[in-house]
Amino acid sequence: MAKLDSQLFQIDALDELASGDSIFHNLDPRAKLVTTLVYIGTVVSFGKYEVSALIPFAIYPLVLISVGGLPFFYLAERVLLVAPFAFFIGILNPFFDQTIMIHLGSFSLSGGWISFFSIMLRFLLTVGSALVLIALTGFHAVCMGLEKLGVPRPFVVQLLFLYRYLFVLIDEASRIIRAKSLRTFNSRGTKIGTFGSILGHLLLRTMDRAQRIHLAMCCRGFDGHVRLICPLKIGWKEMVFVLGWVLLFFSMRFYHISEHLGLMIMGNIL
Amino acid sequence: MHMADALISPVTGGAMWAVTAGLISYCSKKVKDDLDDIKVPLMGVMGAFIFAAQMINFTIPATGSSGHLGGGLILSIILGPYAAFLTIASVLTVQALFFADGGLLALGCNIFNLGFFPCFIAFPLIYKKIVGDTPTQGRIVAGSLIAGIVGLQLGALSVVLETLFSGISELPFTTFVLMMLPIHLAIGIVEGLATAAVVVFIFKARPEILRSASQATPIGNISVKTVIIGFLGLAVVTGGALSWFASSQPDGLEWSMAKTSGSEELKEPSNHIHEAFSGVQKKTAFLPDYGFKEPALENTGKKIGEEPLAVEGQESWPAVNAGTSVSGIVGGTLTLALAVMIGFVLKRKKY
């Protein structure tokens, strides 16, 4: 139960953030979509032992968060929530790759640990930027952007429909679960037979709902083609946004900022 | 079994994106040509159903844990493979965007692993063959169970291969396979049982739904075969083309190894797939390993010049340049601090 409600709440909260008003909120969704994809592509294009060169890339989500006025800790929590998968695959690296790569005095670090840190860093950057994208743009606008970018219409319509009825069906499922737990005195288990009939009923209701929706659409003149109105415009702001970031990503990809900065500092100290 | 962006390389991610994009536009066209316009709302609501269904669990006997419905197979049974593929793709897209489940770059891989195998292999080649035109309860259970297992095993194998080609994780092929396949055998059985339970219920309550669904999907073997061959071909071509472009640049891995270890290549992972693939890469690369290497080494050379103290102490072991690694750490911390500062400055400006 708690899980259900919290999931609903999460989707809602993310989409609510998108209704904010900032220079980045108001950009064309295509600009943000393309930039984020280039960003993720650049981040994962680094070698597996790269750690320090990845750090400057934190600037993209950080700037978007601060200019867009997004809640940093809320987003950070969401990112950490899904960290286990990357963590458990990554944590095996130190066991398989024990070649020592870095000596710092008596402390030495194996290649496996370096690549593990690299994986976690990539994870934070890519997942963080994707969440920031949706929090700045909203699902609806992202879908419009996708359709303008040439994603097939049936798929975009499918995304929009799915999103529209997600809340309705999650509500429905939570009512069913509540009813079941009231009648079974909160007993923990559900036998497979019971599960089949609960889910089967939900499925039948779902299909009936689709039938009703279809009839309603037909009443309103649906002829098999869904028409989308998406008044999107690429202006100079969007061009500056995309070009500026992409240039920055590429220069950070080929010019190792951390290392040069570090060398400068270390040079002074030495 | 959602793959994460952090574990895949751009070549693998890009190739799988291309394949998935091809599949999505192919299925979109099929669904459009189907002229069955009730499918438009039905697919949407069924996608939402999958989300809701994943929140209802059942107890797995004798284990104390619980399982739930995965999605691909039941969607295929109700909607037919093309519409089901679009639906599962939309579910995964929403999961990637809102729950950060899997990543944007890995989305292609995830849609392929969790959509292609159940919709285009397990459903038409196994479920339909077993259940046939006259379903019985026994056939439905057997069909769902076997199709569920096969779909998930193929998906898991595909996860292993994609991870392997990406080369970010250190897991050796056999270890990874031995880890993934048994786990997904269990998940596959759960998926099969859950699907069977729901389909049997529908079969008893409203058998006409299953009948109309199986008739509304004119999917002969030829069509499936074309799809599979076509997209395997597409995968090879895009993968090859992308790796061609990728290897014209210094490969990130080689580049960083040259930098951190001073040697060009440490050692090749000793498995056949990697060998085969690097063989293909060598053949397709028009600048195999040279040309770009020199500047990278020159770079490190210059840094060594600037950092004579650090290098002298480390000369016995050529694999490390302590100067660069320390400066990397220091610089990295500094850059992070800088990035955070920029964030704060911009934020203050706003208010």
Boltz contact constraints between the chains, C-beta under 6 A:
constraints:
  - contact:
      token1: [A, 4]
      token2: [B, 55]
      max_distance: 6.0
  - contact:
      token1: [A, 11]
      token2: [B, 98]
      max_distance: 6.0
  - contact:
      token1: [A, 14]
      token2: [B, 98]
      max_distance: 6.0
  - contact:
      token1: [A, 40]
      token2: [B, 5]
      max_distance: 6.0
  - contact:
      token1: [A, 40]
      token2: [B, 104]
      max_distance: 6.0
  - contact:
      token1: [A, 40]
      token2: [B, 105]
      max_distance: 6.0
  - contact:
      token1: [A, 41]
      token2: [B, 10]
      max_distance: 6.0
  - contact:
      token1: [A, 44]
      token2: [B, 5]
      max_distance: 6.0
  - contact:
      token1: [A, 44]
      token2: [B, 10]
      max_distance: 6.0
  - contact:
      token1: [A, 44]
      token2: [B, 105]
      max_distance: 6.0
  - contact:
      token1: [A, 45]
      token2: [B, 10]
      max_distance: 6.0
  - contact:
      token1: [A, 45]
      token2: [B, 252]
      max_distance: 6.0
  - contact:
      token1: [A, 46]
      token2: [B, 252]
      max_distance: 6.0
  - contact:
      token1: [A, 47]
      token2: [B, 252]
      max_distance: 6.0
  - contact:
      token1: [A, 47]
      token2: [B, 253]
      max_distance: 6.0
  - contact:
      token1: [A, 47]
      token2: [B, 255]
      max_distance: 6.0
  - contact:
      token1: [A, 47]
      token2: [B, 256]
      max_distance: 6.0
  - contact:
      token1: [A, 48]
      token2: [B, 168]
      max_distance: 6.0
  - contact:
      token1: [A, 48]
      token2: [B, 253]
      max_distance: 6.0
  - contact:
      token1: [A, 49]
      token2: [B, 256]
      max_distance: 6.0
  - contact:
      token1: [A, 49]
      token2: [B, 260]
      max_distance: 6.0
  - contact:
      token1: [A, 50]
      token2: [B, 256]
      max_distance: 6.0
  - contact:
      token1: [A, 52]
      token2: [B, 328]
      max_distance: 6.0
  - contact:
      token1: [A, 52]
      token2: [B, 332]
      max_distance: 6.0
  - contact:
      token1: [A, 55]
      token2: [B, 332]
      max_distance: 6.0
  - contact:
      token1: [A, 55]
      token2: [B, 335]
      max_distance: 6.0
  - contact:
      token1: [A, 55]
      token2: [B, 336]
      max_distance: 6.0
  - contact:
      token1: [A, 56]
      token2: [B, 335]
      max_distance: 6.0
  - contact:
      token1: [A, 58]
      token2: [B, 336]
      max_distance: 6.0
  - contact:
      token1: [A, 58]
      token2: [B, 339]
      max_distance: 6.0
  - contact:
      token1: [A, 59]
      token2: [B, 339]
      max_distance: 6.0
  - contact:
      token1: [A, 62]
      token2: [B, 339]
      max_distance: 6.0
  - contact:
      token1: [A, 62]
      token2: [B, 343]
      max_distance: 6.0
  - contact:
      token1: [A, 66]
      token2: [B, 343]
      max_distance: 6.0
  - contact:
      token1: [A, 66]
      token2: [B, 346]
      max_distance: 6.0
  - contact:
      token1: [A, 66]
      token2: [B, 347]
      max_distance: 6.0
  - contact:
      token1: [A, 67]
      token2: [B, 346]
      max_distance: 6.0
  - contact:
      token1: [A, 82]
      token2: [B, 100]
      max_distance: 6.0
  - contact:
      token1: [A, 85]
      token2: [B, 4]
      max_distance: 6.0
  - contact:
      token1: [A, 86]
      token2: [B, 4]
      max_distance: 6.0
  - contact:
      token1: [A, 86]
      token2: [B, 6]
      max_distance: 6.0
  - contact:
      token1: [A, 89]
      token2: [B, 7]
      max_distance: 6.0
  - contact:
      token1: [A, 89]
      token2: [B, 169]
      max_distance: 6.0
  - contact:
      token1: [A, 92]
      token2: [B, 171]
      max_distance: 6.0
  - contact:
      token1: [A, 93]
      token2: [B, 170]
      max_distance: 6.0
  - contact:
      token1: [A, 96]
      token2: [B, 170]
      max_distance: 6.0
  - contact:
      token1: [A, 97]
      token2: [B, 170]
      max_distance: 6.0
  - contact:
      token1: [A, 101]
      token2: [B, 260]
      max_distance: 6.0
  - contact:
      token1: [A, 102]
      token2: [B, 325]
      max_distance: 6.0
  - contact:
      token1: [A, 103]
      token2: [B, 320]
      max_distance: 6.0
  - contact:
      token1: [A, 103]
      token2: [B, 322]
      max_distance: 6.0
  - contact:
      token1: [A, 119]
      token2: [B, 6]
      max_distance: 6.0
  - contact:
      token1: [A, 122]
      token2: [B, 6]
      max_distance: 6.0
  - contact:
      token1: [A, 123]
      token2: [B, 4]
      max_distance: 6.0
  - contact:
      token1: [A, 123]
      token2: [B, 6]
      max_distance: 6.0
  - contact:
      token1: [A, 126]
      token2: [B, 5]
      max_distance: 6.0
  - contact:
      token1: [A, 126]
      token2: [B, 103]
      max_distance: 6.0
  - contact:
      token1: [A, 127]
      token2: [B, 100]
      max_distance: 6.0
  - contact:
      token1: [A, 130]
      token2: [B, 104]
      max_distance: 6.0
  - contact:
      token1: [A, 131]
      token2: [B, 100]
      max_distance: 6.0
  - contact:
      token1: [A, 134]
      token2: [B, 97]
      max_distance: 6.0
  - contact:
      token1: [A, 152]
      token2: [B, 25]
      max_distance: 6.0
  - contact:
      token1: [A, 152]
      token2: [B, 28]
      max_distance: 6.0
  - contact:
      token1: [A, 154]
      token2: [B, 28]
      max_distance: 6.0
  - contact:
      token1: [A, 154]
      token2: [B, 31]
      max_distance: 6.0
  - contact:
      token1: [A, 154]
      token2: [B, 32]
      max_distance: 6.0
  - contact:
      token1: [A, 155]
      token2: [B, 24]
      max_distance: 6.0
  - contact:
      token1: [A, 155]
      token2: [B, 28]
      max_distance: 6.0
  - contact:
      token1: [A, 155]
      token2: [B, 86]
      max_distance: 6.0
  - contact:
      token1: [A, 158]
      token2: [B, 43]
      max_distance: 6.0
  - contact:
      token1: [A, 158]
      token2: [B, 44]
      max_distance: 6.0
  - contact:
      token1: [A, 158]
      token2: [B, 86]
      max_distance: 6.0
  - contact:
      token1: [A, 158]
      token2: [B, 90]
      max_distance: 6.0
  - contact:
      token1: [A, 159]
      token2: [B, 90]
      max_distance: 6.0
  - contact:
      token1: [A, 161]
      token2: [B, 44]
      max_distance: 6.0
  - contact:
      token1: [A, 162]
      token2: [B, 44]
      max_distance: 6.0
  - contact:
      token1: [A, 162]
      token2: [B, 47]
      max_distance: 6.0
  - contact:
      token1: [A, 162]
      token2: [B, 48]
      max_distance: 6.0
  - contact:
      token1: [A, 162]
      token2: [B, 90]
      max_distance: 6.0
  - contact:
      token1: [A, 165]
      token2: [B, 44]
      max_distance: 6.0
  - contact:
      token1: [A, 165]
      token2: [B, 45]
      max_distance: 6.0
  - contact:
      token1: [A, 165]
      token2: [B, 48]
      max_distance: 6.0
  - contact:
      token1: [A, 166]
      token2: [B, 48]
      max_distance: 6.0
  - contact:
      token1: [A, 166]
      token2: [B, 51]
      max_distance: 6.0
  - contact:
      token1: [A, 169]
      token2: [B, 48]
      max_distance: 6.0
  - contact:
      token1: [A, 169]
      token2: [B, 49]
      max_distance: 6.0
  - contact:
      token1: [A, 169]
      token2: [B, 52]
      max_distance: 6.0
  - contact:
      token1: [A, 170]
      token2: [B, 52]
      max_distance: 6.0
  - contact:
      token1: [A, 173]
      token2: [B, 52]
      max_distance: 6.0
  - contact:
      token1: [A, 173]
      token2: [B, 55]
      max_distance: 6.0
  - contact:
      token1: [A, 189]
      token2: [B, 59]
      max_distance: 6.0
  - contact:
      token1: [A, 190]
      token2: [B, 58]
      max_distance: 6.0
  - contact:
      token1: [A, 190]
      token2: [B, 59]
      max_distance: 6.0
  - contact:
      token1: [A, 192]
      token2: [B, 58]
      max_distance: 6.0
  - contact:
      token1: [A, 192]
      token2: [B, 197]
      max_distance: 6.0
  - contact:
      token1: [A, 195]
      token2: [B, 58]
      max_distance: 6.0
  - contact:
      token1: [A, 195]
      token2: [B, 197]
      max_distance: 6.0
  - contact:
      token1: [A, 196]
      token2: [B, 197]
      max_distance: 6.0
  - contact:
      token1: [A, 196]
      token2: [B, 198]
      max_distance: 6.0
  - contact:
      token1: [A, 196]
      token2: [B, 201]
      max_distance: 6.0
  - contact:
      token1: [A, 197]
      token2: [B, 201]
      max_distance: 6.0
  - contact:
      token1: [A, 199]
      token2: [B, 53]
      max_distance: 6.0
  - contact:
      token1: [A, 199]
      token2: [B, 56]
      max_distance: 6.0
  - contact:
      token1: [A, 199]
      token2: [B, 198]
      max_distance: 6.0
  - contact:
      token1: [A, 200]
      token2: [B, 198]
      max_distance: 6.0
  - contact:
      token1: [A, 200]
      token2: [B, 201]
      max_distance: 6.0
  - contact:
      token1: [A, 200]
      token2: [B, 202]
      max_distance: 6.0
  - contact:
      token1: [A, 206]
      token2: [B, 45]
      max_distance: 6.0
  - contact:
      token1: [A, 206]
      token2: [B, 49]
      max_distance: 6.0
  - contact:
      token1: [A, 209]
      token2: [B, 45]
      max_distance: 6.0
  - contact:
      token1: [A, 210]
      token2: [B, 41]
      max_distance: 6.0
  - contact:
      token1: [A, 210]
      token2: [B, 42]
      max_distance: 6.0
  - contact:
      token1: [A, 210]
      token2: [B, 45]
      max_distance: 6.0
  - contact:
      token1: [A, 213]
      token2: [B, 41]
      max_distance: 6.0
  - contact:
      token1: [A, 214]
      token2: [B, 38]
      max_distance: 6.0
  - contact:
      token1: [A, 214]
      token2: [B, 41]
      max_distance: 6.0
  - contact:
      token1: [A, 224]
      token2: [B, 37]
      max_distance: 6.0
  - contact:
      token1: [A, 257]
      token2: [B, 335]
      max_distance: 6.0
  - contact:
      token1: [A, 258]
      token2: [B, 328]
      max_distance: 6.0
  - contact:
      token1: [A, 258]
      token2: [B, 331]
      max_distance: 6.0
  - contact:
      token1: [A, 258]
      token2: [B, 332]
      max_distance: 6.0
  - contact:
      token1: [A, 258]
      token2: [B, 335]
      max_distance: 6.0
  - contact:
      token1: [A, 259]
      token2: [B, 327]
      max_distance: 6.0
  - contact:
      token1: [A, 259]
      token2: [B, 328]
      max_distance: 6.0
  - contact:
      token1: [A, 259]
      token2: [B, 331]
      max_distance: 6.0
  - contact:
      token1: [A, 261]
      token2: [B, 331]
      max_distance: 6.0
  - contact:
      token1: [A, 261]
      token2: [B, 334]
      max_distance: 6.0
  - contact:
      token1: [A, 262]
      token2: [B, 327]
      max_distance: 6.0
  - contact:
      token1: [A, 262]
      token2: [B, 328]
      max_distance: 6.0
  - contact:
      token1: [A, 262]
      token2: [B, 330]
      max_distance: 6.0
  - contact:
      token1: [A, 262]
      token2: [B, 331]
      max_distance: 6.0
  - contact:
      token1: [A, 263]
      token2: [B, 327]
      max_distance: 6.0
  - contact:
      token1: [A, 265]
      token2: [B, 330]
      max_distance: 6.0
  - contact:
      token1: [A, 266]
      token2: [B, 327]
      max_distance: 6.0
